[in-house]
C-alpha cells in the first residue's frame, strides 16, 4: 500500500481513506489496485465486520486522475479500475461511505454500490462522462433511471448536471445528509461500528438477499458499460475533451 490509500483498523471496522490531498484524492491505477486488494482481503477476513470508504472532511474524490488515465488508459475489463468495481460490487460485507466536498465521476457512481452513505449537505456530486466524450460507468445507466426516473437521470448523465449532498439524500443516493464533512464521517463511523454488535452471518445473508434480484443484470450492465467506456477513451471526442480538461487544469 502507498500513502495514497490509508488503512485504519478499529475493532471490526476497516476504513479505507483516500489520501491524495494535493490532487483532490483523484484516483490512479495504483490506487484502484490497492482498493480492490483491500476490499477482497477485508471480505475474506472473519475479523472485519464492515468497511468504510472515505476521503478527507473536505474532499471525497475528484474522480479519475485524467493524466494517469491518458498515460495508460484501461485496455480491457482486467484493468485496475474494473477490478475495483468488481471487488465493491461483489463485497459480501456492509460497505459504508462518508462523503464531503467533491465526489466526481466514479466518486459518485461508487456510492450506488455502498450499503450506507453519509454525506455533507454541501458536497458537490457530478458525473460528467458525456462532457468528457465518455459514457456512464459502474452500473449508473441502470441504477439511476430506476432510482430517479428517466428524466432526472438524463439530466445527470446526459448533461452532466451537478447536485449537492442534500439532494443526494433526498433522491436516495445517500442515506443521510449531515451539516459538514466532520459530522458525515462521525455518523458513518458510528453506524459502521454498529456492525460489531450484529450477527455477521445474518448481516451477510440479508445483504445478499437485498442484492440478489438485480445482481446478474447489474454485472452485465457494468461489463457492457466498461467495454464501451474503454472504446470511448480512444475516440477523438474523448481525447480532445480530456486533453482540453488537462490544459485548463
C-alpha positions in Angstrom: 0.0 0.0 0.0 1.1 3.5 -0.7 0.2 6.6 1.4 -2.4 7.4 -1.2 -4.7 4.8 0.4 -4.6 4.6 4.2 -5.9 1.6 6.0 -7.2 2.1 9.5 -8.5 -0.8 11.7 -10.8 -0.2 14.6 -12.4 -3.3 16.1 -14.2 -5.0 13.3 -14.2 -1.9 11.1 -11.7 -1.3 8.3 -11.5 2.2 7.0 -10.1 2.9 3.5 -9.1 6.5 3.4 -8.3 8.3 0.1 -5.2 10.4 0.9 -4.0 12.4 -2.1 -5.0 15.9 -1.0 -2.8 17.7 -3.5 -4.8 16.1 -6.3 -8.2 16.2 -4.6 -7.9 12.5 -4.0 -8.0 11.8 -7.8 -7.8 8.1 -8.3 -4.9 6.4 -10.2 -4.4 2.9 -11.5 -2.3 2.1 -8.4 -5.0 3.4 -6.1 -7.6 1.3 -7.8 -5.5 -1.8 -7.4 -4.9 -1.1 -3.7 -8.6 -0.5 -3.1 -9.5 -3.7 -4.9 -7.0 -5.8 -2.9 -8.1 -4.2 0.4 -11.8 -4.9 -0.3 -11.1 -8.5 -1.3 -8.9 -9.1 1.8 -11.5 -7.5 4.1 -14.3 -9.6 2.6 -12.4 -12.8 3.5 -11.2 -11.7 6.9 -13.6 -13.0 9.6 -12.4 -10.3 12.0 -13.8 -7.5 9.8 -17.5 -6.8 10.0 -17.8 -3.6 8.0 -15.7 -1.4 5.5 -15.8 2.4 5.5 -14.6 4.3 2.4 -13.8 8.0 2.9 -11.6 10.8 1.9 -11.0 14.0 4.0 -13.5 16.1 5.8 -13.4 18.5 2.8 -12.9 16.2 -0.3 -14.0 12.7 -1.2 -12.5 12.4 -4.6 -12.3 14.3 -7.9 -12.7 11.0 -9.7 -10.2 9.6 -12.1 -6.8 11.2 -12.4 -7.1 12.2 -16.1 -3.3 12.4 -16.7 -2.9 8.9 -15.3 -5.8 7.7 -17.5 -4.4 9.2 -20.6 -0.9 7.9 -20.0 -2.1 4.3 -19.8 -5.9 4.1 -20.4 -7.7 0.9 -19.3 -7.4 -1.5 -22.2 -9.9 -4.2 -21.1 -12.0 -5.4 -18.2 -9.0 -6.7 -16.3 -7.7 -3.1 -15.8 -7.4 -1.9 -12.2 -10.5 0.4 -12.3 -12.7 -2.6 -13.3 -11.0 -4.8 -10.7 -12.1 -2.2 -8.1 -15.6 -2.1 -9.5 -15.9 -5.9 -9.2 -14.5 -6.0 -5.7 -17.0 -3.4 -4.5 -19.9 -5.0 -6.4 -19.2 -8.5 -5.0 -18.3 -7.5 -1.5 -20.4 -9.5 0.9 -19.9 -7.3 3.9 -21.5 -3.9 4.6 -19.7 -1.0 2.9 -20.3 2.5 4.3 -19.2 5.7 2.7 -18.5 9.1 4.3 -18.5 11.9 1.7 -17.7 15.6 1.8 -16.7 18.1 -0.9 -16.1 16.9 -4.4 -17.5 13.5 -5.5 -17.0 13.4 -9.2 -17.4 10.6 -11.8 -16.7 7.3 -10.1 -16.7 9.3 -6.8 -20.5 9.5 -7.3 -21.1 6.1 -9.0 -19.3 4.1 -6.4 -21.8 5.4 -3.9 -24.6 3.5 -5.7 -22.9 0.2 -4.6 -22.4 1.2 -0.9 -24.9 0.0 1.7 -24.9 3.2 3.7 -23.8 6.7 2.6 -23.4 9.7 4.9 -22.7 12.9 3.1 -22.2 16.6 3.9 -25.1 18.8 2.8 -22.7 20.9 0.6 -21.0 18.0 -1.1 -20.7 18.5 -4.8 -21.5 15.5 -6.9 -21.3 15.2 -10.7 -21.0 12.6 -13.4 -19.5 14.5 -16.4 -19.0 11.4 -18.5 -20.6 12.7 -21.7 -18.9 16.1 -21.2 -15.6 14.3 -21.5 -16.6 12.3 -24.5 -17.2 9.1 -22.4 -20.2 7.1 -21.3 -21.7 6.2 -17.9 -19.9 3.5 -15.9 -20.3 1.3 -12.8 -23.9 0.5 -13.5 -25.1 4.1 -13.3 -27.0 3.8 -16.6 -29.2 1.1 -15.0 -29.4 2.2 -11.4 -30.0 6.0 -11.8 -33.0 5.7 -14.2 -34.6 3.2 -11.8 -33.9 5.3 -8.8 -34.7 8.8 -10.1 -36.7 8.2 -13.2 -35.6 8.7 -16.8 -35.9 12.5 -16.9 -33.8 13.2 -13.8 -31.3 10.5 -14.7 -30.9 12.1 -18.2 -30.2 15.4 -16.6 -27.4 13.9 -14.6 -25.9 11.5 -17.1 -26.5 13.2 -20.5 -26.0 16.8 -19.4 -23.6 16.1 -16.6 -25.5 18.4 -14.2 -24.2 18.6 -10.7 -26.1 18.2 -7.4 -25.4 18.6 -3.7 -25.4 16.3 -0.7 -28.8 17.4 0.4 -30.2 16.4 -3.0 -28.3 13.1 -2.9 -30.0 12.2 0.4 -33.5 13.3 -0.9 -33.1 11.2 -4.0 -31.9 8.1 -2.2 -28.3 8.2 -3.4 -27.2 8.9 0.1 -28.6 7.6 3.4 -28.4 10.9 5.3 -27.1 14.4 4.8 -25.1 16.0 7.7 -24.1 19.6 8.3 -20.4 19.1 7.3 -17.8 16.6 6.4 -16.7 16.0 10.0 -20.3 15.2 11.0 -20.7 13.0 8.0 -17.6 10.9 8.9 -18.6 10.7 12.6 -22.1 9.4 11.7 -20.6 6.9 9.1 -18.1 5.6 11.7 -20.9 5.4 14.4 -23.1 3.3 12.1 -20.3 1.2 10.7 -19.2 0.2 14.2 -22.7 -1.0 15.0 -22.0 -4.0 12.8 -19.6 -5.2 15.5 -22.7 -5.8 17.6 -24.8 -7.6 15.0 -24.6 -11.3 13.9 -22.3 -11.1 10.9 -23.8 -14.1 9.1 -27.3 -12.6 9.4 -26.0 -9.3 8.0 -24.2 -11.1 5.1 -27.3 -13.1 4.2 -29.6 -10.0 4.4 -27.3 -8.1 2.1 -27.2 -11.0 -0.3 -31.0 -11.2 -0.4 -31.3 -7.4 -1.0 -28.8 -7.5 -3.9 -29.9 -10.8 -5.4 -32.8 -9.7 -7.7 -30.7 -7.4 -9.9 -27.2 -9.0 -9.4 -26.8 -10.7 -12.8 -28.3 -7.8 -14.7 -26.1 -5.4 -12.9 -23.0 -7.4 -13.6 -23.9 -7.5 -17.3 -24.5 -3.7 -17.4 -21.3 -2.9 -15.6 -19.4 -5.1 -18.1 -21.2 -3.6 -21.1 -20.6 -0.1 -19.9 -16.9 -1.0 -19.2 -16.4 -2.2 -22.8 -17.9 0.9 -24.3 -16.0 3.1 -21.8 -12.7 1.6 -23.0 -13.7 2.2 -26.6 -14.8 5.8 -25.9 -11.4 6.6 -24.2 -9.7 6.0 -27.6 -12.3 8.1 -29.5 -11.4 11.5 -31.0 -14.2 13.1 -29.0 -12.8 11.8 -25.7 -9.1 12.5 -26.4 -9.9 16.1 -27.4 -12.2 16.6 -24.3 -9.7 15.0 -21.9 -6.7 17.0 -23.3 -8.8 20.1 -23.0 -9.5 19.3 -19.4 -5.8 18.9 -18.6 -4.9 22.1 -20.4 -7.5 24.0 -18.4 -6.3 22.5 -15.1 
